[in-house]
């Protein structure tokens, strides 16, 4: 049975196949996530060192990055392809 029917597999989507706007959006989301993680880390470290002004500033930056990330629209999904027969 499996020798008679050829297997059709979808080709994996690589980054170069993505639209330029799509790639830019993915990069922007990745960088925003990095900034958010970095700001929270700096906030915790500064507050543990009892550097209050730096810790509070980093915590406020973390809150801003968190709000910006929450307000972004969800990432665009690829339309589902009908199964090939």
Rosetta constraint file for C-alpha pairs under 8 A:
AtomPair CA 1 CA 5 HARMONIC 6.75 0.50
AtomPair CA 2 CA 6 HARMONIC 7.61 0.50
AtomPair CA 13 CA 17 HARMONIC 6.39 0.50
AtomPair CA 13 CA 18 HARMONIC 7.83 0.50
AtomPair CA 14 CA 18 HARMONIC 7.24 0.50
AtomPair CA 15 CA 23 HARMONIC 7.39 0.50
AtomPair CA 18 CA 22 HARMONIC 6.15 0.50
AtomPair CA 18 CA 23 HARMONIC 6.16 0.50
AtomPair CA 19 CA 23 HARMONIC 6.24 0.50
AtomPair CA 20 CA 24 HARMONIC 6.19 0.50
AtomPair CA 21 CA 25 HARMONIC 6.12 0.50
AtomPair CA 22 CA 26 HARMONIC 6.25 0.50
AtomPair CA 23 CA 27 HARMONIC 6.18 0.50
AtomPair CA 24 CA 28 HARMONIC 6.04 0.50
AtomPair CA 25 CA 29 HARMONIC 6.15 0.50
AtomPair CA 26 CA 30 HARMONIC 6.15 0.50
AtomPair CA 27 CA 31 HARMONIC 6.12 0.50
AtomPair CA 28 CA 32 HARMONIC 6.04 0.50
AtomPair CA 29 CA 33 HARMONIC 6.12 0.50
AtomPair CA 29 CA 69 HARMONIC 7.78 0.50
AtomPair CA 30 CA 34 HARMONIC 6.26 0.50
AtomPair CA 31 CA 35 HARMONIC 6.16 0.50
AtomPair CA 32 CA 36 HARMONIC 6.14 0.50
AtomPair CA 32 CA 65 HARMONIC 6.95 0.50
AtomPair CA 32 CA 69 HARMONIC 7.21 0.50
AtomPair CA 33 CA 37 HARMONIC 6.19 0.50
AtomPair CA 33 CA 69 HARMONIC 7.86 0.50
AtomPair CA 34 CA 38 HARMONIC 6.00 0.50
AtomPair CA 35 CA 39 HARMONIC 5.97 0.50
AtomPair CA 35 CA 62 HARMONIC 7.88 0.50
AtomPair CA 35 CA 65 HARMONIC 7.28 0.50
AtomPair CA 36 CA 40 HARMONIC 6.25 0.50
AtomPair CA 36 CA 61 HARMONIC 7.91 0.50
AtomPair CA 36 CA 62 HARMONIC 5.38 0.50
AtomPair CA 36 CA 65 HARMONIC 5.57 0.50
AtomPair CA 36 CA 66 HARMONIC 6.61 0.50
AtomPair CA 37 CA 41 HARMONIC 6.19 0.50
AtomPair CA 37 CA 62 HARMONIC 7.75 0.50
AtomPair CA 38 CA 42 HARMONIC 6.15 0.50
AtomPair CA 39 CA 43 HARMONIC 6.02 0.50
AtomPair CA 39 CA 58 HARMONIC 5.35 0.50
AtomPair CA 39 CA 59 HARMONIC 6.72 0.50
AtomPair CA 39 CA 61 HARMONIC 6.36 0.50
AtomPair CA 39 CA 62 HARMONIC 5.11 0.50
AtomPair CA 40 CA 44 HARMONIC 6.24 0.50
AtomPair CA 40 CA 58 HARMONIC 6.78 0.50
AtomPair CA 40 CA 59 HARMONIC 6.24 0.50
AtomPair CA 40 CA 62 HARMONIC 5.60 0.50
AtomPair CA 41 CA 45 HARMONIC 6.21 0.50
AtomPair CA 42 CA 46 HARMONIC 5.92 0.50
AtomPair CA 42 CA 55 HARMONIC 6.98 0.50
AtomPair CA 42 CA 58 HARMONIC 6.25 0.50
AtomPair CA 43 CA 47 HARMONIC 6.07 0.50
AtomPair CA 43 CA 54 HARMONIC 7.20 0.50
AtomPair CA 43 CA 55 HARMONIC 4.36 0.50
AtomPair CA 43 CA 56 HARMONIC 6.71 0.50
AtomPair CA 43 CA 57 HARMONIC 7.53 0.50
AtomPair CA 43 CA 58 HARMONIC 4.75 0.50
AtomPair CA 43 CA 59 HARMONIC 5.14 0.50
AtomPair CA 44 CA 48 HARMONIC 6.10 0.50
AtomPair CA 44 CA 55 HARMONIC 6.75 0.50
AtomPair CA 45 CA 49 HARMONIC 6.27 0.50
AtomPair CA 45 CA 55 HARMONIC 7.42 0.50
AtomPair CA 46 CA 50 HARMONIC 6.22 0.50
AtomPair CA 46 CA 51 HARMONIC 5.23 0.50
AtomPair CA 46 CA 52 HARMONIC 6.95 0.50
AtomPair CA 46 CA 54 HARMONIC 6.12 0.50
AtomPair CA 46 CA 55 HARMONIC 4.63 0.50
AtomPair CA 47 CA 51 HARMONIC 5.64 0.50
AtomPair CA 47 CA 52 HARMONIC 5.84 0.50
AtomPair CA 47 CA 54 HARMONIC 7.74 0.50
AtomPair CA 47 CA 55 HARMONIC 4.89 0.50
AtomPair CA 47 CA 56 HARMONIC 7.64 0.50
AtomPair CA 50 CA 55 HARMONIC 7.94 0.50
AtomPair CA 51 CA 55 HARMONIC 6.08 0.50
AtomPair CA 52 CA 56 HARMONIC 5.94 0.50
AtomPair CA 53 CA 57 HARMONIC 6.05 0.50
AtomPair CA 54 CA 58 HARMONIC 6.10 0.50
AtomPair CA 55 CA 59 HARMONIC 6.05 0.50
AtomPair CA 56 CA 60 HARMONIC 6.12 0.50
AtomPair CA 57 CA 61 HARMONIC 6.22 0.50
AtomPair CA 58 CA 62 HARMONIC 6.12 0.50
AtomPair CA 59 CA 63 HARMONIC 6.27 0.50
AtomPair CA 60 CA 64 HARMONIC 6.26 0.50
AtomPair CA 61 CA 65 HARMONIC 6.21 0.50
AtomPair CA 62 CA 66 HARMONIC 6.06 0.50
AtomPair CA 63 CA 67 HARMONIC 6.20 0.50
AtomPair CA 64 CA 68 HARMONIC 6.20 0.50
AtomPair CA 65 CA 69 HARMONIC 6.12 0.50
AtomPair CA 66 CA 70 HARMONIC 6.20 0.50
AtomPair CA 67 CA 71 HARMONIC 6.22 0.50
AtomPair CA 68 CA 72 HARMONIC 6.48 0.50
